[in-house]
Amino acid sequence: MSDQQKLAVARALRDDALAVFKGNLEIVKQETSPGRMKERAVGEAVEMIDTAREIAGENKAVIGATLAALVAWFLREPLQQFAGWLSDKVRTGD
């Protein structure tokens, strides 16, 4: 193979590689466009909501207990005061 033929083959390979690169670049541009990203985000959000609904349906007792614990935590001071008041009433017999 002569130098001219090698150069022609190398240029053809370069041109093919450039065409593949440009094609991939167009795909990336399309996938990262604002419209496509919004579409993907909405799809992911819907999937997450569906999964959360399924898990919540299967674990109602766990969710109820967790919510009760959170409410008790946020109301801990009033509950402690009430328990103290109730304890005083029981001790005095009122």
C-alpha positions in Angstrom: 0.0 0.0 0.0 1.4 3.4 -1.0 1.5 6.4 1.2 -1.3 8.0 -0.8 -3.6 5.0 -0.2 -2.7 4.9 3.5 -3.5 8.6 3.8 -6.8 8.1 2.0 -7.7 5.2 4.4 -6.7 7.3 7.4 -8.8 10.3 6.2 -11.8 8.0 5.6 -11.5 6.6 9.1 -11.2 10.1 10.5 -14.3 11.2 8.6 -16.2 8.2 9.8 -15.1 8.8 13.4 -16.1 12.5 13.1 -19.6 11.5 11.8 -20.1 9.1 14.7 -19.0 11.8 17.1 -21.3 14.4 15.6 -24.2 11.9 15.8 -23.5 11.2 19.4 -23.3 14.9 20.1 -26.7 15.4 18.6 -28.1 12.7 20.8 -26.6 14.3 23.9 -28.0 17.7 22.8 -31.5 16.2 22.4 -31.4 14.3 25.7 -30.2 17.4 27.7 -32.7 19.8 26.1 -34.9 21.5 28.7 -38.1 19.9 27.3 -36.6 16.4 27.5 -35.2 17.0 31.0 -38.6 18.2 32.2 -40.2 15.1 30.7 -37.8 12.8 32.4 -38.1 14.6 35.7 -41.9 14.3 35.6 -41.7 10.6 34.7 -39.3 10.0 37.6 -41.6 11.9 40.0 -44.6 9.9 38.9 -42.7 6.7 39.4 -41.5 7.7 42.9 -45.1 8.7 43.9 -46.4 5.3 42.7 -43.7 3.5 44.6 -44.5 5.5 47.7 -48.2 4.7 47.4 -47.4 1.0 47.1 -45.1 1.0 50.1 -47.6 3.1 52.2 -50.3 0.7 51.3 -48.3 -2.3 52.5 -47.0 -0.6 55.7 -49.9 1.3 57.2 -49.0 0.3 60.8 -45.4 1.4 60.5 -46.4 4.7 59.0 -49.0 5.3 61.7 -46.5 4.5 64.4 -43.9 6.8 62.9 -46.4 9.6 62.6 -47.5 9.1 66.2 -43.9 9.1 67.4 -43.3 12.4 65.5 -46.4 14.0 67.0 -45.3 12.8 70.5 -41.8 14.2 69.9 -43.1 17.6 68.9 -45.5 17.7 71.8 -43.1 16.2 74.3 -43.0 19.3 76.7 -46.8 19.6 77.0 -47.1 15.9 77.4 -44.5 15.9 80.1 -46.3 18.7 81.9 -49.6 16.9 81.6 -48.0 13.7 83.0 -46.6 15.6 85.9 -49.9 17.3 86.6 -51.7 13.9 86.4 -49.1 12.3 88.7 -49.7 15.1 91.3 -53.4 14.5 91.1 -53.0 10.8 91.6 -50.7 11.3 94.6 -53.0 13.8 96.3 -56.1 11.8 95.5 -58.0 14.6 93.8 
